[in-house]
Amino acid sequence: MTEGRLTIGIVAGEASGDLLGAHLIAALRIHLPEAKFIGIGGTKMQTEGLTSLFPMERLAVRGYAEVLRHYPGLVWMRHKLKLALLEARPQLFIGVDAPDFNLGLEAGLKRAGVPVVHYVSPSIWAWRGGRIDGIARSVDHVLTLFPFESEIYRKAGIAATYVGHPLADLIPEQDQTTATRERLKIAPERKVFALLPGSRQSELRFMADTFIATAKLLAQKMERPLFLVPLVSRETREIFEAAMYRADAGELPLTILFGHARDALAAADVALVASGTATLEAALLKKPMVITYKMAGASWLLMRRMAYQPYVGLPNILAGEFVVPELLQRDATAENLAQALFNALNDSVVRARLPQRFAAIHRELKCNTAEQAARAVLPLLGRMSPQAA
């Protein structure tokens, strides 16, 4: 560590973690304006001053089959990162989500005497609950985004703080549909579908064809629908466009957006969303949705065996019941998805009640997350053991 300058290590593994990490860095800088941040992060964290030692995209793999294929490279990168961090001698390390990568890194840093915080609880309440013992060995403190998580850790003897979810702070509680459509120049009478097939290239490879086939079926049922497809990178756009070419879907009334997932959701009447943080974003925007997901068959079988809950989507988990449909793996056919979206669009009861359920979730999660997280980690600074100093 540079003499007299505080160094904090921080690692995020995907777009949602990059957002969380960027907000936390900005909040910590209010208290620690001279702090140096090093680790792994995307463009948002780098904009806040992070020195990223490896490309974040190399961590963005999901599912056992995909992780196994990339495992040697991930192990090598984690080893090199650990050596670089120990050489920098950080006074605190924060792992942002990405538990399969970060927990192993955190364990090594903790053994070396570096105080460790894990930001975003692994989904031990949904599957792989046995990981809690490994979490206890790897971290000093867990920051949770959902209120029910902290008590699970406290019962296991792990310090934990509920900090709320940053999306609940960022997204206004008021309806954004009209203003967003005006900004995007979308006629108010058009029926708009937001299609969010995921942010990872692996997700697009599994989901793009199904999403396009679903849109084609809806276009046959309706007059002048509009499909908005936000994609986060040139690579994911190329995968989606290749799927459109295969499906001969050039005539679809479909607009690909570079990013702007929130605009697509805010403008939509209903959304088709790959399971993940985007489902929470759709809920905070009070949108009817259908949740779907596909992955490698081996990964799916392993995950389902270790699942504890009947739902995978965050809106259903937070509500404690199926408030929106989930069509996963073999059930995620274009016919099923198109019918579910058509039902969600036209069910007046759902459209009246769902925003109320989502508004209650929004209020519970709105906690000024970045500042709460910063205040939770500040007391750990200065606890570095002599072997790491």
N, C-alpha and C positions, 0 to 999 in steps of 0.2 A: 504494500500500500504506500502511496506517496506520502512522505512525511507531513503530518499535520492535516491531511485531507481524508475525510471519511470515504470508504469504498463500500458499496453495497452490490452484491451479486444478485442477479435476477434473470430467470429463464422462463419464457413462454413458448408454447409449441404450436399455436395456431391463431387464426384471426381473432377469435373471441378472447383468448388470453392476451394477445397483443393490445387489445382495447383496455382490458383490465389493468395490465401492466403499465400502460401509458398514463392512465388516470392516477394510479398509485404513485408513479414517479413524480408526476406533477404535484400531487398533494404532499409528498415527502419533501419536495424542494421548497415548499413554503416554510417548513421547519428546519430544513438542512440545505440552504442555498448552495453550499460549496460541495455537496456530495457528488461522488463519481459513481456511475452505474455501469456495470459490465456484465455480460452474459450472452443470452440469445433472445432476440425479439424481432418483430417486424417493423414496418415503416413507422407506425404510430409511436412505438417505444423509442425508436431511433430519433424521431423528431423531438422527443422530450429529452434527448441527450444520452441514451443508452449506446455504449459501444458493443455491438453485436459481433461475437467471435466466430459464429457460424450462421449460415442462412436458416431462418426459422422454418422454411418450407421443408427442410429435411426431416423435421420432426412430425410433420402433418400426415401421419399414416394412422389408419384405424382398422381394428379387427385383428384377430390372431394370425390369420393367414398372411395379411399384409405386413404385420410387424415382423413375423418370422422371416419373410423375404428380405426385409431391410435390417434384420437384427445385427449382423456383423458390423455394418456401418454405423448403426446407432450406438453400439457398445464402444466402438473406437472413438466416436465423437464425444461420448460421455466421459471416457477416460481422459481424453485431451482437454476437455472443458474443465474437469476437476483439477487437473494439474495447473491449468492457467489460473483458475480461481484461487487455489491455494498459494500460488506465487504472488497473486495480487493481494492476498491476506485481507479479505473483506471482513468487516465487523458485523455483517449480517448477510444472510442469504434468503431470498424469497423465491420459491418455486411457484409459478403461476399455472395451475391446472397441470395438464400433461403428466399424470401420475406415473404412468409406466416408464417414462424417462426420468422424471424429476425425483421420485422417491429413492431410487438407487443412488442418484447424485447426492441427494440430501443426506442419506445415511452416511456416506463417506465424509461429507463436510462436517456433519455433527460429530462423528468420531474424532475428527481433527480439531474439534473445539469451537467451530463456527456456530453461532446461534442460527437456527433454521426456522423459517415460517413457510407453511404451505398454504397458498391462497387458492381457494375453491376446493371444497371437500370432494375427494373421489366418491363415486356413487355407492358407498358401502351399504346404504339403506335400500338400494335397488338390486345389487348383485355383488358377489365377491366380498361379503361382509368379513370374511376371515382376514382381509387385508389390514384390519384395524391394528393388529399386533405389529405388523410391519411399519405402519404409520407411526405408532408410538416409538419405535426404535429410530425412526428417521427424522422426526421433527420435534421442535419445542413448542410450537403453537400452530393451530389451524384457524384460518379465517373462513367462515362459512357464508354462503350467499343466501341460504334458505333457513328460516327460523327453526325448523325441527331438527337440524343437523347438529347444532352445538351441544344439545343434551346428550346425544349419542356419544360424543367424544368425552364429555365430562364424566359420564358413567364409566368410561374405559380409562379414566385417569389422565386424559390428554387435555391440556389447556386449549380452549377454543373460544372464539368470539364471533357472534353473528353480526355481520356488517351490512346486510341488505344486498340488493343487486343493482349494479350501476345502470342497467338499462331502465330500471324504474325511476331513476333520477333524471335520465336523459330524455325520456319520452314523456311529453305532456299528457296529463290525464284527460284533457279535452280531446274530442274527436278531430282528427286531422284530414278526413277524407276530402271535403270540399276544397280546402286550401291547397292540398297536394295536387288534386286533379286540375285545378286552375293553373298551378305552376307548371304542370306537365302538359297542359293544353289538351286534356282529355274531356270529351263531352260528358256532362253529368248523367245522361241517359244510358251510356254504354255500360255493359256488364264487363267488369274487369277481374281477371284472374291473375294473382301473383303466383308464379311458379318458382320455387326455391329448391333446386335439386342438390344443394350442398356447396361447400366452399373448397373441398379437397378434390384433387384430380381423380382419386380412387372412387369418390362418391359419384362424380359425373359419369365415370365409366360404367357404374352399376345402374345409375338412375336416369341418364339423359334420354335413352330410347323410350323408356316407359313414360316419362313426362311428356315427350313429344307426341306419342301415340294417344295419350290422354287428351291433350289439347286438340288433336285432330277429331276425336270422337265428340268433344264438346262443341267444336265448330260446326259439326254436322247437325247438332241438336238445336243450335241457337242462331239468332241473327246478330251479326256484327259483334261478337265477343272480342275482347282485347286481352292478349296474354303478355304479361311483363315478366321478363326473366333476368334478374340481377346475377351477374357472375363476377367473381372477385379478381380474376387474372386473365391474361392472354391465353394461358394454357387451358384453363377451364372453358373459356369461350371457344377455342378451337375444337375441343372435345364435343361441346354441344352443337356447334355448327356442322361437324362431321356427322353427328347423329341426325340432324335435320336433313342433310343431303341423302343419307341412307333411306330416310323415311319419305323422301320426295315431298318435304313439307315447306318448300319455299313460298307457297301461297298462303301459309297460315298468317293471320293477323297478329303477329308476334314481334315484340320489340325486346332486343337484348340490351340491357343496361350494364355499364361497367361500374360494378358496385351498386350503390343506391338501393340496397335491399329494403331499407326502411321506407323509402319513397314508394317502392313497388307495393309493399304491404299496406302503407297508409292509403294509397289510391285504390286498393282492391276492394271488391265486394266479398271475395272469398279467396283463400290461399291454399295451395298444395305445398307442403313444407316437409323437407327431409328432416327427420328427428334430430334435435340438437337445440342450440341456443336460439335459432331462428323461430322455433315454436313459441318460446317465451316472448320474443319480440312481437310476434303476431298477436299473442294474448294481450300484451300491454297496449297494443294498438286497437284492441277490442274487436278483432276480426274472426269471423267463423273460419274454420280451417279443417283440412284433412291432413293427418300426419302419416308419413310413409317412410319406409327405409328398406334398402336391400344391401346385402353384403355377401362376401364369400360364404358358401354353404357351410364349410367347416367352422368358420368364425361364428356363424349364426347358431349352430348346434351347441357350441360351447357356452355362448352367452345365455341362451335360453335355459340351459341346465342350471346355471348359477343365478338365475333371476329370482327375486323375492316378491316382486309386485306384478300385477297383471298389465300394467301400463309402462310405456317407455317415454311418452311425451311429457315434457315439463308441465304444461297446463293441466293434464290429468293427474299427475303426481301431486301437484300443489293443491288441486281441488279434492283429491282423495277419491275421485270417481271418474268415469268416462264422460267428460263434458264435450269432447270432440272425438271423432272416429280415428282409429289407428289401423292402417292396412299395411302389414309388414310382410316382407319376404315373398312367399308364394301367393299370399293374398293381394299383393301389390300389383295387380294387373291393370292395364289401361281401362278395361271395362268397369272394374270395381271402383277405381279411383274417379273416373268420369261420373259414374252414378252417385257416388258419395258427394262430390263437389256440387253436382246439380241439385241434390237434396239439400245441402247446406245453404245453397243460394236461394232456394225457394221455400224453406221451412220458416214460416213467420214466427212460430213459437221460439225456435232456436235463435233467430235473429233478434228477438225481443229480450230473451233471458240471458243469453251468453255475455253480452257486454256488462251486465250487472255482476256476473260471477268474476269476470276478468277485472273489473274495476276494484273489487275487494282484494284480489291478489295484488294489484298494482299498489294499493295503499299500504299493504303489509310489507312489501319489498322496498318501499321508498324510504331510504335511511341516510342519504348523503354518504354513499358507500366509500368513496375514495378517502374522504377525511376520517371516517370511522376506522378504515383499514390502517391508515397512516398512524393514528393515535394508538392502535393496538400493537403495532410493531415497534414504535419508538422506545418503549421500555426495555426491549431486548438489546438495544445498542449498548455497547460497553460491557456486555457479559462474556466476551470472548475469552476463552481459557488461555493460560500462559502458553500451551503448546501451539496455539494458532496465532498468537500475538507476534 
